[in-house]
């Protein structure tokens, strides 16, 4: 497919865009690469990250000691992932330096990096970026590209919104602004250059969705049966609390399932190590809280199980969006064990205009399964 001949950065980018491009990329990249402001709402897994990574890299003219692009996101894990994407796509652009800054790391490490090897692209969480700018270690006076990923999450939190606003005011007036999310509130939807998909029709194409009605006490047995019966590359199981994540992961390992868990009770270093291991395919089952529910891309995941119902339609969307990434096939199964669970399921169906049916006794593997090679 033709993107106007703009994107030929690296072999990786060529393969990703020209052999696996999405409608979001086709719509947004030609505009973004011209320096136009972008606000993009599109369902999870459609390659929004590639839009701002590729368009930014294509426009950058690196000057030693100057930060020219700033990407803000709401979690350390997402910041780490975005930085990795910048590094991957800039493999053959050795003059461009990228760095990631977030809390939990000694700030002196970040200050030393800025002093000794100032990056051209900075990715980070608002709190740490603001601290570095207030201490005069990070200068934003040369920023030409200001990007918010999962912007609704940052703008919904009052404290984080204030941080973002303060950071924004430190950047030049003349810059490109790009905002991305799977869900956007009406308050942050002014008419701008790009707007992909109407929220009322925000359906997850390629994703088969079902629910199972059962009691709380039946969940473990049903989960065990599903993992035995379903054909999965990798699966993510979402629970509502840290304690439940740890307990369920322990139970799965006792049943000899190749499981690992990630939750907010772990150190940042431990979470990133486990995330990397799962992404590389060393484990096939991930038990997680909603920490993993937004923006995390793991291409081999083809099944998501909501062991506990999410608290809102938005959270449901971000969770099940872990399956069927990049337009591939996927399956989402949700356990419904209470009246409040049923209410959330009804909200999802009404808001996103989807008909989620009860899981049948037999399900066609071809509707959700694709072959991937995993490490032995």
N, C-alpha and C positions, 0 to 999 in steps of 0.2 A: 504494500500500500504506500501511496506517495504522501509524504509529509511536507512536500514543497522543497525537498532537497536540503533541508537545514541540518539534520542530525547525522553527523558522521564523526562522532567524537572518538569512539574506540570500537574495538571488535565486540566487546560486551554490549555497548549501547546499540550497535547496529543489529545484533541478534535480538535484543530485547524489544526494540521499537519496530523493526521491520518484519520480524517474524512472530512477534507476540503482542502487537500493539492493540490498544483498546480504543473505544470511541472517545473516552475522556482525553486520551493523548492526542488523538486526531483533531479534536475540537480545540484543545487548549494550547498545545505546543506552538503551532504557527502564530498564535496571538502573543503568547508569553515571550517568545523569542524576539519579538519586535519591541519588547520593553513595555507592553501594555499592562495596566493593572488587571488582576484576575481575582475573582471570587468563584470558587468551584465547589459545588456540592455534587458528589457522585457516590454511589454505593461502594462499600468497602471492597478492596481487592481489584479495583480497576486501574491501578497504576498512577494514582495521583502524585506519589512521591517522585516518579520519573519525570513528571511534568516540570516541577520546579528545579529538580537537580539538573536535568539536561538543558533546560532553557537558561538557567543561571550560568552553568559552565560555558555554554556557547557564547555568552555575552561578556564574560569576565576578561578584563585586560589586567593581569596581575602586576601590581606595583609593590616593590619590597616595603614591608613595614606598614601596609595599609589593609584594614579589614574592609572588604567591598561588598560582602554578602553576609546577612545575619538570618539564621533560621531559628525560630523559637518553637518549642513544643512542651507538653505538660508533664512528661515523665522522663526519667533517666534512660529507661530502656528504649523509648522511641528516639531520643536524642542519639544514643549509641548507634541505633539502626540507620538513622538518616546519615550520620557521619560515614558509616560504612558504605552507603550507597554513593555518596560523593566520592569517596576514595576509589570505589570500584569503577565508576564511570570516568574518572579522571586518570586512569592508569597510564594513558599515553599523553597526559598533560602534566609533565613533571614539574613545571614551574608553579602550578597551583597547589597551595598548601591548605589543608583542612584540619580543624581542631574541634573537639567537643568539650563543653564545660557544663558540669552539673554539680549539685550539692552532694555531700558525702565523701568528697575527695578534698584533701587538704588544699585550701585556696592558694597556698604558697606555690604549689606545683603548677597551678594555672597561671599565676603571676609570672613565674619564671619562664614558662613557655611563651607567654606574650612578649616578655622582654627580650628573650634570646632568639625566638623563631616565630615571629608574628605571622599568623595564618591569614589567608585571603578570604576564606570562608569560615565563619564561626557558627556552630550549632550548639544550642544549649537550652536549659530551662530558665525561665524568667528570673527566679530568685538569684541564681549564681551569676547570670549575666549582669543583673542590676548591681550586685555587690562589686563586681569587677569594674564596672563603669564608675560607680561612686568613688571607688578608691583610685580612680584615674589610671588604672592598669590597662583598661580596654577603651580604646577610642572608637567612636562610631561616626565620626565626622565625615568619613569617606564612604559610608555605606550607600550603595546604589541599588541593592536588592533586599527588601525586607519581607520575610516569609513567615507566616503563621501556619503550622500544621496542626490538625485537630483543633482548629481555632475556637470552636464552640465550647470545648472543655475549658480552655483558658479564659474565655470571656464570660463564662457562667460563674466562675469563682471570683468573688469581689476582690480578694487580695491579689490573685494572679492577674486580674484585669488591670488593677492599679499599677502593678509592676510592668506589664506590657505597655500601658499608656506612657509611663515615665520613660521607658526605654525608647519608645517610638519618638518621643519629643526630642531625644538626643540625636536622632538621625537627621540628615538633610531633608529639606522639603522636597527637593527634586530627586525622587527615587521611584523605583518600581515596587508596588505592594502586591503580594500574592497571598491569598487566604484559602485554605483547603479544609474540608471536613465531609463526613458522610451525612451529618445532620446540621442544619443551620436554623437558628431561631429567626423569626420574622424581623426582630430588631436589628439584625446584622445582615440584612439582605437588600441594601440599596441597589439601584440599577447600576451594573458595572459591565465590563466587556464580556465576561464569560459566566454563564450560569448553566450547569449541566444537570438535567433531570428535575422535574417537578416533584416536590417532597411527597405529595399525595400518591404518586405513582412510583415511589422509590422501591422497586422490587428487586430481589436478589436473583438475577437470571443465572441459570445453571445450578441453582441450589434447591435440592429437594428438602422440604420441611415437613416434619410430623411431630405429633405429641403423643405421650402415653399417660393415661390416668392411672394412678396408683397411690398407695399410702406411703407415708414416710418410711415405714418399716420394710416396705417391699423394694426400696430403691437399690440397695446393694445387690440383691439377687438379680434384679432386672438388668442392672449395669453389667454384671458378670455374664449374663446370658447374651447381651448385645455384643460385648467384646469378643465372645466366642463365635458368634454367628456372622457378624458383619465383616466385610472385606475392606480393610482400611490400610492406607499408607502410613498416616499418622493421625492421631485423634487428640483433640483438646476437650477436657471435661471441666466445666465451670461449676464452682461452688460459691457459697455466699460468705464464707469466713475463713480466716487463717487456720483455725483449729480444725475445721471440716476438711480443708485441703490436706493438712498433715495426716489426719486420720484416714481419709480415703486413699491417699497415696500408700500409706502403710498397709492397708487392707489389700490393695491391688498387688503390691509386691509379695505379700504373703500367699497370694493366689497365683504367683509366678507370671504376672503380667509385667512387661518391660516399661515400668512407670517412673516418672519423675514429677516433682511439684515445684511451683514457683509462687511465692506469696510475699506480702509486704513485711512479714515477720523476719525475713532473711536479710542479711547484709546485702548492700548493693553489689558487691563483688561476687557474692554467691549467686545472686539472681542472674547476673550477666553471664557467668560461667555456665549455669544450667540452661539459660536461654540459648546460648551458642551451641551447647551440646545437643539440645533438641533440634535446633535449626539444621545442624549438620547430620541429623538422622541417627544419633547414637542411642536414642530412646524413641519408642513409637507412641507412647502415651504420656500426655502432659496433664496434670491436675493443677488448676490455677484459679485464683480469684480474679476479679475484674481488672486487676493490674495488667493482665495480658489481653484484656478485651478490646483495646483500642489501638489501631495503627500498627500492630505487630504483624509483619509479613513472614509467613512460613509456607512456602509454596507447596510442600508435600502434604499438608493437612487437608484431608478430604472429608473428615467427619468432626462435627462439634456436638457435644452432648451437654445440655443444660441440666445437670444433676439437681441444682437448685434454680428455680425460676429467677430471672433477673428482676430488678425492681421497677423497670420502666421499659417502654417500647424502644427508646433510644439505645439503652444498654443491650437489649436483645439484638438489635441490628448490628451493633459493634461486635458482640460475641459471635453470632453465627457467621458474620463476615470473615471469620478466620478460616472457614471452609470455602472451597470454591474460589480461591484467590485468582486474580488475573483472568477471570472468565472461565476457569476450568470447572469441572463438575464437583459437586459436594453434597453432603447430607447433614441436616441439622435435626436433632431429636431433643425434645424438651419434656422433662418430667413435670407433670401437673398433679400436685398432691393436696391442694387446698383451694378454697373459694377465691382467695387473693391471687393465687397462681392463674386461675381461670380468667380473672379480670384482666391481668396483664396480657395473657394470650389474646383475649378479645380486642384489647387496645392495639396490639401489633397488627392483627388482621384488618382492623378498621383503618388504621393510620396508613399502612403501606399497601392496602388493597390486595392482600394475599389470602388465599384459602388454605389454612393449615389443617390437614386431616389427621385422624388418629393413625398411628403406625400399623400397617397391615401385617398379617402373619408372615407373608412373603413379600420381599422387596427386590426388584430387579437390580442386581449389582451394577449393570451397565449404566444405570441412571445417576450413579454417584461416584463410581470408582474409575481411576485412571492409574496407569502403571508408572511407578517411579522406582529407580534403583536406590536402595538404602545401603549404607555401609554394613558389612557383615559383623 
